[in-house]
């Protein structure tokens, strides 16, 4: 028996109202405030040296952390899905660790380990390395926060597809890396791409862990989210929303790409 028409319309209306209030309105507000003083003011805010530095550092961080997580995610998924070994459940728990640990706590852990007074601080200072309050610390913290995304998207696909084709390739004399590149990866490519998109969006928008390890050195260790915070705290609302619009555009593109890949996965069998 179908639900009454009035009930369906009511549920649709409630859903659309929530979407409009909690998704549509904030997104529209960001762009309205960003362009409040005109397109020229918007472009001037984006072209500020400190903002450009924040954009470059954000792209650098994502450009390193995302490929690193792709390698880790594929390797971990392949290991868990294709092999039996002691500590398998423990490895799964470690993969999920960043989901359960606050990003701020994760940043503090890196400071306690790699900071000047941390566990490895004397060793790092002796070699004149700069990790905490420098780009390497930001990259490490971002990589830690985002490393579950690729693994958690690829692993279920590998487990669902099984190992029949890999075993056939093995009996034909294929080596491990040949099986991975020519058999396994083509089957899970959409899951990998899905994980990459989510990982990249989180890497570019990470605030908590990056805020702790960055030191907020203007023009040097501020990423886009930190630059938004600085501009907002200085009451430069137009500039803050202009910079925030970059992350909003990334989020919207992520949602579109996510939806397209979901459709592709449903309609295309690897």
BALUMVEX-41078 format. One record per residue: residue in three letters; chain; residue number from 1; x, y, z of N, C-alpha, C in turn. Coordinates in Angstrom, 2 decimals. Layout:
! BALUMVEX-41078
["ALA","A",NUM,[X,Y,Z],[X,Y,Z],[X,Y,Z]]
...
END
This chain:
! BALUMVEX-41078
["UNK","A",1,[0.84,-1.19,0.00],[0.00,0.00,0.00],[0.89,1.25,0.00]]
["UNK","A",2,[0.56,2.18,-0.87],[1.34,3.40,-0.99],[0.98,4.37,0.13]]
["UNK","A",3,[1.96,5.19,0.48],[1.70,6.23,1.48],[0.77,7.28,0.89]]
["UNK","A",4,[-0.02,7.92,1.74],[-0.93,8.97,1.24],[-0.14,10.09,0.56]]
["UNK","A",5,[-0.77,10.69,-0.42],[-0.10,11.76,-1.17],[0.29,12.91,-0.26]]
["UNK","A",6,[-0.58,13.25,0.67],[-0.28,14.38,1.57],[0.95,14.10,2.42]]
["UNK","A",7,[1.12,12.82,2.82],[2.27,12.46,3.64],[3.57,12.57,2.84]]
["UNK","A",8,[3.53,12.09,1.60],[4.72,12.20,0.75],[5.08,13.65,0.48]]
["UNK","A",9,[4.08,14.47,0.20],[4.34,15.89,-0.04],[4.89,16.57,1.21]]
["UNK","A",10,[4.37,16.17,2.38],[4.85,16.75,3.63],[6.31,16.40,3.87]]
["UNK","A",11,[6.67,15.12,3.66],[8.06,14.69,3.86],[9.01,15.38,2.88]]
["UNK","A",12,[8.56,15.48,1.62],[9.38,16.17,0.62],[9.57,17.63,1.00]]
["UNK","A",13,[8.48,18.28,1.46],[8.57,19.68,1.86],[9.50,19.88,3.03]]
["UNK","A",14,[9.44,18.97,4.02],[10.33,19.07,5.18],[11.79,18.90,4.75]]
["UNK","A",15,[12.03,17.90,3.88],[13.40,17.66,3.41],[13.95,18.86,2.64]]
["UNK","A",16,[13.12,19.40,1.74],[13.57,20.55,0.96],[13.79,21.78,1.83]]
["UNK","A",17,[12.96,21.93,2.85],[13.13,23.07,3.76],[14.45,22.97,4.51]]
["UNK","A",18,[14.75,21.78,5.01],[16.02,21.59,5.72],[17.20,21.82,4.79]]
["UNK","A",19,[17.11,21.31,3.55],[18.19,21.52,2.60],[18.38,23.00,2.29]]
["UNK","A",20,[17.28,23.71,2.13],[17.36,25.13,1.82],[17.97,25.91,2.97]]
["UNK","A",21,[17.59,25.57,4.21],[18.06,26.32,5.37],[19.50,26.00,5.73]]
["UNK","A",22,[19.85,24.71,5.68],[21.15,24.29,6.20],[22.20,24.02,5.13]]
["UNK","A",23,[21.80,24.02,3.86],[22.76,23.84,2.77],[22.70,25.01,1.80]]
["UNK","A",24,[21.53,25.23,1.24],[21.39,26.28,0.23],[21.68,27.66,0.75]]
["UNK","A",25,[21.10,28.02,1.89],[21.27,29.37,2.43],[22.72,29.67,2.80]]
["UNK","A",26,[23.44,28.79,3.49],[24.86,29.08,3.77],[25.70,29.24,2.51]]
["UNK","A",27,[25.46,28.39,1.50],[26.23,28.48,0.26],[25.97,29.81,-0.44]]
["UNK","A",28,[24.71,30.19,-0.53],[24.35,31.46,-1.18],[24.94,32.62,-0.39]]
["UNK","A",29,[24.90,32.54,0.93],[25.42,33.62,1.78],[26.91,33.84,1.53]]
["UNK","A",30,[27.66,32.75,1.39],[29.10,32.87,1.16],[29.37,33.69,-0.09]]
["UNK","A",31,[28.68,33.38,-1.17],[28.94,34.09,-2.42],[28.37,35.50,-2.42]]
["UNK","A",32,[27.24,35.71,-1.75],[26.68,37.06,-1.66],[27.63,37.98,-0.90]]
["UNK","A",33,[28.17,37.47,0.23],[29.09,38.28,1.02],[30.43,38.46,0.30]]
["UNK","A",34,[30.85,37.44,-0.43],[32.13,37.53,-1.14],[32.09,38.60,-2.22]]
["UNK","A",35,[30.94,38.75,-2.88],[30.81,39.73,-3.97],[30.06,40.99,-3.55]]
["UNK","A",36,[29.94,41.19,-2.24],[29.18,42.35,-1.76],[29.78,43.66,-2.26]]
["UNK","A",37,[31.10,43.75,-2.32],[31.77,44.97,-2.76],[32.16,44.93,-4.24]]
["UNK","A",38,[31.64,43.97,-4.96],[31.90,43.89,-6.39],[32.95,42.86,-6.76]]
["UNK","A",39,[33.01,42.56,-8.05],[33.94,41.55,-8.54],[35.39,41.98,-8.38]]
["UNK","A",40,[35.66,43.28,-8.53],[37.04,43.76,-8.41],[37.56,43.55,-6.98]]
["UNK","A",41,[36.72,43.87,-5.99],[37.12,43.68,-4.59],[37.32,42.19,-4.30]]
["UNK","A",42,[36.49,41.38,-4.93],[36.62,39.93,-4.75],[37.97,39.46,-5.28]]
["UNK","A",43,[38.31,39.87,-6.48],[39.58,39.46,-7.08],[40.76,40.02,-6.31]]
["UNK","A",44,[40.63,41.25,-5.82],[41.71,41.85,-5.04],[41.96,41.05,-3.76]]
["UNK","A",45,[40.88,40.57,-3.13],[41.02,39.77,-1.91],[41.72,38.45,-2.20]]
["UNK","A",46,[41.40,37.86,-3.35],[42.02,36.58,-3.71],[43.48,36.78,-4.06]]
["UNK","A",47,[43.82,37.94,-4.64],[45.19,38.17,-5.09],[46.11,38.73,-4.01]]
["UNK","A",48,[45.60,38.88,-2.79],[46.46,39.32,-1.68],[47.62,38.34,-1.50]]
["UNK","A",49,[48.84,38.84,-1.28],[49.99,37.94,-1.15],[49.80,36.85,-0.10]]
["UNK","A",50,[49.22,37.20,1.05],[49.02,36.19,2.09],[47.99,35.15,1.66]]
["UNK","A",51,[46.98,35.58,0.94],[45.97,34.63,0.45],[46.56,33.72,-0.60]]
["UNK","A",52,[47.34,34.27,-1.53],[47.99,33.44,-2.55],[48.94,32.43,-1.91]]
["UNK","A",53,[49.64,32.86,-0.86],[50.53,31.95,-0.15],[49.73,30.82,0.50]]
["UNK","A",54,[48.56,31.17,1.07],[47.71,30.15,1.69],[47.19,29.16,0.65]]
["UNK","A",55,[46.83,29.67,-0.52],[46.34,28.80,-1.60],[47.45,27.85,-2.05]]
["UNK","A",56,[48.66,28.39,-2.23],[49.78,27.56,-2.67],[50.09,26.47,-1.65]]
["UNK","A",57,[50.10,26.83,-0.37],[50.40,25.85,0.67],[49.30,24.79,0.74]]
["UNK","A",58,[48.06,25.19,0.58],[46.96,24.23,0.58],[47.09,23.26,-0.58]]
["UNK","A",59,[47.40,23.78,-1.76],[47.57,22.90,-2.93],[48.76,21.97,-2.75]]
["UNK","A",60,[49.85,22.50,-2.17],[51.02,21.67,-1.92],[50.69,20.55,-0.94]]
["UNK","A",61,[49.98,20.91,0.12],[49.61,19.91,1.13],[48.74,18.81,0.53]]
["UNK","A",62,[47.72,19.23,-0.23],[46.85,18.24,-0.86],[47.60,17.44,-1.92]]
["UNK","A",63,[48.51,18.12,-2.62],[49.27,17.45,-3.68],[50.22,16.38,-3.17]]
["UNK","A",64,[50.59,16.45,-1.89],[51.45,15.44,-1.31],[50.65,14.42,-0.51]]
["UNK","A",65,[49.71,14.89,0.31],[48.98,13.98,1.19],[48.03,13.07,0.42]]
["UNK","A",66,[47.39,13.57,-0.63],[46.45,12.74,-1.36],[47.15,11.59,-2.09]]
["UNK","A",67,[48.21,11.83,-2.89],[48.91,10.68,-3.50],[49.46,9.70,-2.46]]
["UNK","A",68,[49.96,10.22,-1.34],[50.46,9.32,-0.29],[49.34,8.43,0.24]]
["UNK","A",69,[48.16,9.01,0.40],[47.03,8.22,0.88],[46.49,7.26,-0.17]]
["UNK","A",70,[46.65,7.61,-1.44],[46.27,6.68,-2.50],[47.14,5.43,-2.44]]
["UNK","A",71,[48.44,5.63,-2.31],[49.37,4.49,-2.22],[49.05,3.66,-0.99]]
["UNK","A",72,[48.89,4.32,0.15],[48.58,3.59,1.38],[47.24,2.88,1.27]]
["UNK","A",73,[46.22,3.59,0.77],[44.88,3.03,0.70],[44.81,1.79,-0.17]]
["UNK","A",74,[45.45,1.85,-1.34],[45.44,0.70,-2.24],[46.22,-0.47,-1.63]]
["UNK","A",75,[47.39,-0.16,-1.06],[48.22,-1.22,-0.47],[47.51,-1.87,0.71]]
["UNK","A",76,[46.93,-1.06,1.60],[46.24,-1.61,2.77],[45.01,-2.41,2.35]]
["UNK","A",77,[44.26,-1.90,1.39],[43.06,-2.60,0.94],[43.42,-3.93,0.29]]
["UNK","A",78,[44.46,-3.92,-0.53],[44.90,-5.15,-1.19],[45.37,-6.17,-0.16]]
["UNK","A",79,[46.10,-5.71,0.83],[46.61,-6.60,1.87],[45.47,-7.21,2.67]]
["UNK","A",80,[44.50,-6.40,3.06],[43.41,-6.87,3.90],[42.45,-7.77,3.11]]
["UNK","A",81,[42.18,-7.40,1.86],[41.19,-8.12,1.07],[41.73,-9.43,0.50]]
["UNK","A",82,[43.02,-9.49,0.22],[43.56,-10.64,-0.52],[44.36,-11.62,0.33]]
["UNK","A",83,[44.72,-11.24,1.56],[45.60,-12.09,2.36],[45.05,-12.27,3.76]]
["UNK","A",84,[45.45,-13.37,4.37],[45.15,-13.63,5.77],[46.46,-13.54,6.55]]
["UNK","A",85,[46.44,-12.79,7.65],[47.65,-12.61,8.43],[47.27,-12.17,9.84]]
["UNK","A",86,[48.14,-12.44,10.81],[47.87,-12.00,12.19],[47.84,-10.47,12.26]]
["UNK","A",87,[46.94,-9.95,13.05],[46.85,-8.50,13.22],[45.99,-7.81,12.19]]
["UNK","A",88,[45.22,-8.57,11.42],[44.39,-7.99,10.37],[43.33,-7.04,10.95]]
["UNK","A",89,[42.67,-7.47,12.01],[41.66,-6.62,12.63],[42.29,-5.38,13.26]]
["UNK","A",90,[43.51,-5.54,13.77],[44.21,-4.39,14.36],[44.52,-3.35,13.29]]
["UNK","A",91,[44.91,-3.81,12.09],[45.19,-2.89,10.99],[43.92,-2.13,10.59]]
["UNK","A",92,[42.79,-2.82,10.57],[41.52,-2.16,10.27],[41.20,-1.09,11.31]]
["UNK","A",93,[41.50,-1.40,12.56],[41.26,-0.43,13.63],[42.14,0.80,13.46]]
["UNK","A",94,[43.40,0.59,13.09],[44.31,1.72,12.87],[43.84,2.59,11.72]]
["UNK","A",95,[43.31,1.98,10.67],[42.82,2.75,9.53],[41.68,3.67,9.95]]
["UNK","A",96,[40.84,3.20,10.87],[39.70,4.00,11.32],[40.06,4.99,12.42]]
["UNK","A",97,[41.29,4.94,12.91],[41.68,5.78,14.04],[41.43,7.27,13.83]]
["UNK","A",98,[41.80,7.84,12.66],[41.56,9.29,12.48],[40.08,9.67,12.53]]
["UNK","A",99,[39.17,8.70,12.28],[37.75,9.01,12.37],[37.30,9.19,13.82]]
["UNK","A",100,[37.99,8.55,14.75],[37.58,8.59,16.15],[38.38,9.57,16.99]]
["UNK","A",101,[39.51,10.04,16.47],[40.35,10.98,17.21],[40.06,12.40,16.72]]
["UNK","A",102,[39.87,13.31,17.65],[39.65,14.71,17.28],[40.85,15.25,16.51]]
["UNK","A",103,[40.62,16.01,15.42],[41.76,16.59,14.69],[42.67,17.43,15.56]]
["UNK","A",104,[42.10,18.13,16.54],[42.93,18.93,17.44],[43.86,18.03,18.24]]
["UNK","A",105,[43.33,16.92,18.73],[44.16,15.97,19.48],[45.25,15.40,18.58]]
["UNK","A",106,[44.90,15.09,17.33],[45.90,14.59,16.39],[47.02,15.60,16.21]]
["UNK","A",107,[46.67,16.88,16.08],[47.69,17.92,15.95],[48.57,18.00,17.19]]
["UNK","A",108,[47.96,17.89,18.36],[48.73,17.94,19.60],[49.69,16.76,19.71]]
["UNK","A",109,[49.27,15.60,19.21],[50.14,14.42,19.24],[51.40,14.69,18.42]]
["UNK","A",110,[51.24,15.29,17.25],[52.41,15.61,16.42],[53.31,16.64,17.11]]
["UNK","A",111,[52.71,17.60,17.80],[53.51,18.59,18.53],[54.30,17.91,19.65]]
["UNK","A",112,[53.65,17.00,20.37],[54.31,16.30,21.46],[55.42,15.37,20.97]]
["UNK","A",113,[55.26,14.87,19.76],[56.28,13.96,19.21],[57.41,14.71,18.51]]
["UNK","A",114,[57.04,15.73,17.72],[58.01,16.36,16.82],[58.33,17.81,17.16]]
["UNK","A",115,[57.68,18.35,18.19],[57.94,19.73,18.58],[59.30,19.89,19.23]]
["UNK","A",116,[59.68,21.13,19.48],[61.01,21.42,20.05],[61.21,20.72,21.39]]
["UNK","A",117,[60.14,20.59,22.17],[60.22,19.92,23.47],[59.58,18.54,23.42]]
["UNK","A",118,[59.36,18.03,22.24],[58.73,16.73,22.09],[59.70,15.58,22.24]]
["UNK","A",119,[59.19,14.39,22.01],[59.98,13.17,22.18],[61.19,13.18,21.24]]
["UNK","A",120,[60.95,13.54,19.99],[62.04,13.55,19.00],[62.58,14.95,18.75]]
["UNK","A",121,[62.17,15.92,19.59],[62.59,17.29,19.41],[64.08,17.50,19.37]]
["UNK","A",122,[64.84,16.97,20.35],[66.31,17.17,20.33],[66.96,16.61,19.08]]
["UNK","A",123,[66.50,15.44,18.63],[67.07,14.84,17.42],[66.78,15.71,16.20]]
["UNK","A",124,[65.56,16.23,16.11],[65.17,17.07,14.97],[65.96,18.38,14.98]]
["UNK","A",125,[66.12,18.98,16.15],[66.88,20.23,16.23],[68.35,20.00,15.91]]
["UNK","A",126,[68.88,18.85,16.33],[70.30,18.55,16.06],[70.58,18.47,14.57]]
["UNK","A",127,[69.59,18.08,13.79],[69.75,17.99,12.34],[69.20,19.22,11.62]]
["UNK","A",128,[68.76,20.23,12.39],[68.25,21.48,11.84],[67.06,21.25,10.91]]
["UNK","A",129,[66.21,20.33,11.30],[64.98,20.09,10.55],[63.87,20.95,11.13]]
["UNK","A",130,[62.96,21.38,10.28],[61.83,22.20,10.71],[60.55,21.48,10.29]]
["UNK","A",131,[59.86,20.93,11.27],[58.66,20.14,10.99],[57.42,20.83,11.56]]
["UNK","A",132,[57.38,20.95,12.89],[56.26,21.65,13.52],[56.40,23.15,13.29]]
["UNK","A",133,[55.27,23.82,13.07],[55.21,25.24,12.72],[55.91,25.49,11.38]]
["UNK","A",134,[55.82,24.50,10.50],[56.41,24.58,9.16],[55.57,23.69,8.24]]
["UNK","A",135,[55.69,23.86,6.93],[54.89,23.04,6.00],[54.98,21.54,6.21]]
["UNK","A",136,[56.14,20.94,6.54],[56.15,19.48,6.74],[55.19,19.02,7.83]]
["UNK","A",137,[55.06,19.78,8.90],[54.12,19.42,9.95],[52.69,19.47,9.47]]
["UNK","A",138,[52.37,20.47,8.66],[51.03,20.59,8.10],[50.72,19.40,7.20]]
["UNK","A",139,[51.69,19.01,6.38],[51.51,17.88,5.47],[51.33,16.59,6.25]]
["UNK","A",140,[52.13,16.39,7.30],[52.02,15.18,8.11],[50.65,15.11,8.80]]
["UNK","A",141,[50.21,16.21,9.40],[48.93,16.22,10.09],[47.78,15.97,9.11]]
["UNK","A",142,[47.84,16.59,7.95],[46.79,16.41,6.96],[46.76,14.98,6.44]]
["UNK","A",143,[47.93,14.41,6.20],[48.00,13.03,5.74],[47.39,12.08,6.76]]
["UNK","A",144,[47.68,12.31,8.04],[47.12,11.46,9.09],[45.60,11.57,9.13]]
["UNK","A",145,[45.08,12.78,9.07],[43.64,12.99,9.17],[42.90,12.36,8.00]]
["UNK","A",146,[43.53,12.34,6.82],[42.82,11.92,5.60],[43.13,10.50,5.14]]
["UNK","A",147,[44.03,9.78,5.82],[44.44,8.50,5.24],[43.38,7.41,5.25]]
["UNK","A",148,[42.26,7.50,6.03],[41.25,6.44,5.91],[40.40,6.52,4.65]]
["UNK","A",149,[40.34,7.67,3.98],[39.33,7.88,2.96],[39.49,6.94,1.77]]
["UNK","A",150,[40.69,6.84,1.23],[40.88,5.98,0.06],[40.73,4.51,0.45]]
["UNK","A",151,[41.34,4.12,1.57],[41.28,2.72,2.00],[39.84,2.29,2.24]]
["UNK","A",152,[39.05,3.12,2.87],[37.68,2.75,3.20],[36.75,2.72,1.99]]
["UNK","A",153,[37.13,3.36,0.91],[36.33,3.30,-0.32],[36.75,2.11,-1.19]]
["UNK","A",154,[38.04,1.78,-1.18],[38.54,0.72,-2.05],[38.34,-0.67,-1.43]]
["UNK","A",155,[38.51,-0.78,-0.12],[38.46,-2.07,0.54],[37.15,-2.83,0.32]]
["UNK","A",156,[35.97,-2.22,0.51],[34.73,-2.98,0.29],[34.59,-3.49,-1.15]]
["UNK","A",157,[35.07,-2.71,-2.12],[34.98,-3.14,-3.52],[35.87,-4.36,-3.75]]
["UNK","A",158,[37.10,-4.31,-3.22],[38.00,-5.46,-3.38],[37.42,-6.70,-2.73]]
["UNK","A",159,[36.84,-6.55,-1.55],[36.26,-7.69,-0.86],[35.06,-8.25,-1.61]]
["UNK","A",160,[34.26,-7.39,-2.20],[33.07,-7.83,-2.93],[33.44,-8.56,-4.22]]
["UNK","A",161,[34.48,-8.08,-4.90],[34.87,-8.67,-6.18],[35.59,-10.00,-6.02]]
["UNK","A",162,[36.16,-10.26,-4.86],[36.84,-11.52,-4.65],[38.22,-11.58,-5.30]]
["UNK","A",163,[38.78,-12.79,-5.34],[40.16,-12.96,-5.81],[40.28,-13.93,-6.97]]
["UNK","A",164,[39.18,-14.27,-7.61],[39.22,-15.28,-8.68],[40.14,-14.87,-9.82]]
["UNK","A",165,[40.00,-13.64,-10.30],[40.81,-13.19,-11.43],[42.29,-13.09,-11.04]]
["UNK","A",166,[42.55,-12.65,-9.82],[43.94,-12.58,-9.36],[44.56,-13.98,-9.29]]
["UNK","A",167,[43.79,-14.94,-8.83],[44.31,-16.31,-8.75],[44.58,-16.89,-10.14]]
["UNK","A",168,[43.71,-16.57,-11.08],[43.93,-17.02,-12.46],[45.19,-16.40,-13.04]]
["UNK","A",169,[45.38,-15.10,-12.79],[46.59,-14.44,-13.29],[47.83,-15.04,-12.64]]
["UNK","A",170,[47.73,-15.42,-11.37],[48.86,-16.01,-10.67],[49.22,-17.37,-11.27]]
["UNK","A",171,[48.22,-18.15,-11.61],[48.50,-19.45,-12.21],[49.09,-19.33,-13.61]]
["UNK","A",172,[48.87,-18.19,-14.26],[49.44,-17.96,-15.59],[50.84,-17.36,-15.52]]
["UNK","A",173,[51.34,-17.19,-14.31],[52.72,-16.73,-14.15],[52.89,-15.25,-13.90]]
["UNK","A",174,[51.80,-14.52,-13.69],[51.91,-13.08,-13.43],[52.50,-12.84,-12.05]]
["UNK","A",175,[53.28,-11.78,-11.93],[53.86,-11.41,-10.65],[52.89,-10.53,-9.86]]
["UNK","A",176,[53.25,-10.32,-8.60],[52.35,-9.57,-7.73],[52.04,-8.18,-8.24]]
["UNK","A",177,[53.08,-7.42,-8.64],[52.84,-6.05,-9.10],[52.09,-6.03,-10.42]]
["UNK","A",178,[52.28,-7.07,-11.27],[51.54,-7.16,-12.53],[50.06,-7.42,-12.26]]
["UNK","A",179,[49.78,-8.27,-11.28],[48.39,-8.55,-10.92],[47.72,-7.29,-10.38]]
["UNK","A",180,[48.45,-6.55,-9.56],[47.89,-5.33,-8.98],[47.57,-4.30,-10.05]]
["UNK","A",181,[48.53,-4.07,-10.96],[48.38,-3.01,-11.96],[47.40,-3.39,-13.08]]
["UNK","A",182,[47.40,-4.65,-13.49],[46.64,-5.04,-14.68],[45.32,-5.74,-14.38]]
["UNK","A",183,[45.16,-6.23,-13.16],[43.94,-6.96,-12.83],[43.15,-6.24,-11.74]]
["UNK","A",184,[43.80,-5.97,-10.61],[43.08,-5.43,-9.45],[42.69,-3.97,-9.64]]
["UNK","A",185,[43.65,-3.13,-10.00],[43.36,-1.69,-10.09],[42.28,-1.35,-11.12]]
["UNK","A",186,[42.30,-1.97,-12.31],[41.20,-1.66,-13.25],[39.82,-1.98,-12.69]]
["UNK","A",187,[39.74,-2.97,-11.81],[38.44,-3.33,-11.25],[37.97,-2.34,-10.18]]
["UNK","A",188,[38.88,-1.69,-9.53],[38.51,-0.81,-8.40],[38.77,0.65,-8.72]]
["UNK","A",189,[38.97,0.98,-9.99],[39.39,2.34,-10.35],[38.38,3.39,-9.91]]
["UNK","A",190,[37.07,3.07,-10.00],[36.07,4.06,-9.61],[36.06,4.27,-8.10]]
["UNK","A",191,[36.30,3.22,-7.35],[36.42,3.37,-5.90],[37.63,4.21,-5.52]]
["UNK","A",192,[38.74,4.01,-6.25],[39.94,4.81,-6.00],[39.67,6.27,-6.28]]
["UNK","A",193,[39.03,6.55,-7.41],[38.73,7.93,-7.77],[37.77,8.57,-6.77]]
["UNK","A",194,[36.81,7.80,-6.32],[35.85,8.27,-5.31],[36.59,8.64,-4.03]]
["UNK","A",195,[37.49,7.78,-3.60],[38.27,8.06,-2.39],[39.18,9.25,-2.56]]
["UNK","A",196,[39.77,9.40,-3.74],[40.66,10.54,-4.01],[39.89,11.86,-3.90]]
["UNK","A",197,[38.69,11.90,-4.44],[37.90,13.13,-4.39],[37.55,13.51,-2.96]]
["UNK","A",198,[37.11,12.53,-2.16],[36.78,12.81,-0.77],[38.03,13.20,0.02]]
["UNK","A",199,[39.13,12.49,-0.24],[40.38,12.77,0.46],[40.88,14.18,0.15]]
["UNK","A",200,[40.80,14.57,-1.12],[41.26,15.90,-1.52],[40.41,17.00,-0.89]]
["UNK","A",201,[39.10,16.79,-0.86],[38.22,17.80,-0.25],[38.54,17.97,1.22]]
["UNK","A",202,[38.77,16.87,1.92],[39.08,16.96,3.35],[40.47,17.58,3.56]]
["UNK","A",203,[41.42,17.22,2.71],[42.77,17.76,2.85],[42.79,19.28,2.68]]
["UNK","A",204,[42.02,19.77,1.72],[42.01,21.22,1.48],[41.24,21.97,2.55]]
["UNK","A",205,[40.28,21.32,3.18],[39.45,22.00,4.17],[39.81,21.72,5.61]]
["UNK","A",206,[40.85,20.91,5.86],[41.20,20.56,7.24],[41.62,21.80,8.04]]
["UNK","A",207,[41.07,21.92,9.22],[41.33,23.09,10.05],[41.97,22.72,11.39]]
["UNK","A",208,[41.35,21.80,12.14],[41.76,21.54,13.52],[43.21,21.14,13.68]]
["UNK","A",209,[43.61,20.04,13.03],[44.98,19.56,13.17],[45.98,20.54,12.60]]
["UNK","A",210,[45.64,21.13,11.46],[46.54,22.10,10.82],[46.72,23.33,11.69]]
["UNK","A",211,[45.64,23.77,12.34],[45.72,24.95,13.20],[46.72,24.73,14.34]]
["UNK","A",212,[46.78,23.51,14.87],[47.67,23.22,15.99],[49.13,23.20,15.56]]
["UNK","A",213,[49.42,22.58,14.40],[50.82,22.38,14.01],[51.36,23.51,13.14]]
["UNK","A",214,[50.52,24.43,12.70],[50.98,25.44,11.75],[51.74,26.59,12.40]]
["UNK","A",215,[51.33,26.96,13.62],[51.94,28.13,14.26],[51.36,29.45,13.77]]
["UNK","A",216,[50.48,29.42,12.78],[49.81,30.62,12.25],[50.81,31.69,11.82]]
["UNK","A",217,[51.85,31.28,11.14],[52.81,32.24,10.62],[52.25,32.81,9.32]]
["UNK","A",218,[51.91,34.07,9.33],[51.22,34.67,8.19],[52.11,34.67,6.96]]
["UNK","A",219,[51.53,34.24,5.86],[52.26,34.19,4.61],[53.20,33.01,4.49]]
["UNK","A",220,[53.25,32.14,5.51],[54.17,31.00,5.47],[53.50,29.68,5.82]]
["UNK","A",221,[52.75,29.65,6.93],[52.17,28.37,7.35],[50.65,28.43,7.48]]
["UNK","A",222,[50.02,29.39,6.86],[48.57,29.45,6.88],[48.00,28.82,5.62]]
["UNK","A",223,[47.07,27.89,5.81],[46.34,27.31,4.69],[45.07,28.14,4.46]]
["UNK","A",224,[44.27,27.76,3.49],[43.06,28.53,3.18],[42.13,28.63,4.38]]
["UNK","A",225,[41.80,27.53,5.08],[40.91,27.68,6.25],[41.47,28.61,7.32]]
["UNK","A",226,[42.78,28.54,7.56],[43.38,29.42,8.57],[43.36,30.87,8.11]]
["UNK","A",227,[43.54,31.10,6.82],[43.48,32.46,6.28],[42.08,33.04,6.42]]
["UNK","A",228,[41.08,32.21,6.23],[39.69,32.66,6.43],[39.48,33.09,7.87]]
["UNK","A",229,[39.99,32.30,8.81],[39.85,32.64,10.23],[40.53,33.98,10.55]]
["UNK","A",230,[41.73,34.18,10.03],[42.47,35.42,10.30],[41.71,36.62,9.76]]
["UNK","A",231,[41.25,36.53,8.53],[40.53,37.65,7.92],[39.24,37.95,8.67]]
["UNK","A",232,[38.55,36.89,9.09],[37.29,37.09,9.82],[37.55,37.73,11.17]]
["UNK","A",233,[38.60,37.29,11.86],[38.92,37.87,13.18],[39.36,39.32,13.07]]
["UNK","A",234,[39.85,39.71,11.90],[40.24,41.10,11.67],[39.08,41.93,11.13]]
["UNK","A",235,[37.89,41.35,11.11],[36.68,42.00,10.63],[36.74,42.35,9.15]]
["UNK","A",236,[37.58,41.65,8.43],[37.62,41.79,6.97],[36.68,40.75,6.39]]
["UNK","A",237,[35.37,40.99,6.56],[34.38,39.99,6.21],[34.34,39.72,4.71]]
["UNK","A",238,[34.49,40.78,3.91],[34.48,40.59,2.46],[35.63,39.69,2.03]]
["UNK","A",239,[36.82,39.94,2.56],[37.97,39.11,2.22],[37.83,37.70,2.73]]
["UNK","A",240,[37.29,37.56,3.96],[37.10,36.23,4.53],[36.16,35.38,3.69]]
["UNK","A",241,[35.05,35.98,3.27],[34.08,35.23,2.47],[34.62,34.98,1.06]]
["UNK","A",242,[35.43,35.90,0.55],[36.03,35.68,-0.77],[36.94,34.46,-0.75]]
["UNK","A",243,[37.77,34.37,0.28],[38.65,33.21,0.40],[37.85,31.96,0.70]]
["UNK","A",244,[36.81,32.10,1.54],[35.96,30.94,1.86],[35.25,30.42,0.63]]
["UNK","A",245,[34.99,31.29,-0.34],[34.30,30.84,-1.55],[35.12,29.81,-2.33]]
["UNK","A",246,[36.45,29.87,-2.17],[37.30,28.88,-2.84],[36.99,27.48,-2.31]]
["UNK","A",247,[36.92,27.36,-0.98],[36.59,26.07,-0.38],[35.15,25.66,-0.70]]
["UNK","A",248,[34.26,26.64,-0.81],[32.88,26.33,-1.15],[32.79,25.76,-2.56]]
["UNK","A",249,[33.55,26.34,-3.48],[33.58,25.83,-4.86],[34.14,24.41,-4.88]]
["UNK","A",250,[35.21,24.18,-4.11],[35.78,22.83,-4.02],[34.74,21.85,-3.49]]
["UNK","A",251,[33.98,22.27,-2.47],[32.96,21.40,-1.90],[31.86,21.08,-2.91]]
["UNK","A",252,[31.43,22.09,-3.65],[30.38,21.87,-4.65],[30.87,20.95,-5.77]]
["UNK","A",253,[32.10,21.17,-6.23],[32.66,20.29,-7.25],[32.82,18.87,-6.73]]
["UNK","A",254,[33.16,18.75,-5.45],[33.29,17.43,-4.85],[31.95,16.70,-4.84]]
["UNK","A",255,[30.89,17.42,-4.49],[29.57,16.80,-4.47],[29.13,16.35,-5.86]]
["UNK","A",256,[29.40,17.19,-6.86],[29.04,16.83,-8.24],[29.83,15.60,-8.69]]
["UNK","A",257,[31.15,15.63,-8.46],[31.98,14.49,-8.85],[31.58,13.23,-8.10]]
["UNK","A",258,[31.27,13.36,-6.82],[30.83,12.23,-6.00],[29.56,11.61,-6.58]]
["UNK","A",259,[28.61,12.45,-6.96],[27.35,11.95,-7.51],[27.58,11.25,-8.85]]
["UNK","A",260,[28.42,11.83,-9.70],[28.70,11.23,-11.01],[29.36,9.86,-10.86]]
["UNK","A",261,[30.28,9.77,-9.90],[30.97,8.49,-9.69],[30.01,7.46,-9.12]]
["UNK","A",262,[29.12,7.88,-8.22],[28.13,6.95,-7.68],[27.24,6.40,-8.79]]
["UNK","A",263,[26.83,7.27,-9.71],[26.03,6.81,-10.84],[26.82,5.86,-11.73]]
["UNK","A",264,[28.08,6.17,-11.92],[28.94,5.34,-12.75],[29.13,3.95,-12.12]]
["UNK","A",265,[29.32,3.93,-10.81],[29.52,2.65,-10.12],[28.27,1.79,-10.22]]
["UNK","A",266,[27.08,2.42,-10.12],[25.84,1.66,-10.18],[25.55,1.12,-11.56]]
["UNK","A",267,[25.96,1.85,-12.58],[25.62,1.46,-13.96],[26.72,0.73,-14.69]]
["UNK","A",268,[27.94,0.72,-14.10],[29.08,0.11,-14.80],[29.74,-0.92,-13.92]]
["UNK","A",269,[29.84,-2.10,-14.39],[30.53,-3.15,-13.67],[31.96,-3.25,-14.16]]
["UNK","A",270,[32.97,-3.05,-13.26],[34.37,-3.11,-13.67],[34.70,-4.43,-14.31]]
END
